[in-house]
Amino acid sequence: MRGLFKVKQDLICSIREKELQLSKLKEHIDKSVVCSDLYNKVLIEKAVLTKQLEDLQNKSLINRIKHLLPRREKLICDYFKGNN
């Protein structure tokens, strides 16, 4: 159980780092294509980490069983479904 707590804390820390990076990059999105691309990349990375944390926190029996079954390939839109 302690390992699960460590993973959860690491994910939260990584999400906070991504949020900090996004806040710094947001000022420069319009100034450079490179900054805009980097902002989009960090945004996707944050969405992936957030989804991983959400999956980790969801402890229902059905979701545990789902992890044992073969997974379908995730699409990028799958990471943004809950962020409306």
PEJOZI-V827921 format. One record per backbone hydrogen bond with DSSP energy under -1.0 kcal/mol. NH is the residue of the N-H (numbers start at 1). CO is the residue of the C=O. If there is no record, write none. Layout:
<<NH;CO> <NH;CO>>
This chain:
<<5;1> <6;2> <7;3> <8;4> <9;5> <10;6> <11;7> <12;8> <13;9> <14;10> <15;11> <16;12> <17;13> <18;14> <19;15> <20;16> <21;17> <22;18> <23;19> <24;20> <25;21> <26;22> <28;25> <32;28> <36;32> <37;33> <38;34> <39;35> <40;36> <41;37> <42;38> <43;39> <44;40> <45;41> <46;42> <47;43> <48;44> <49;45> <50;46> <51;47> <52;48> <53;49> <54;50> <55;51> <56;52> <57;53> <58;54> <64;60> <65;61> <66;62> <67;63> <68;65> <69;65> <78;75> <79;76>>
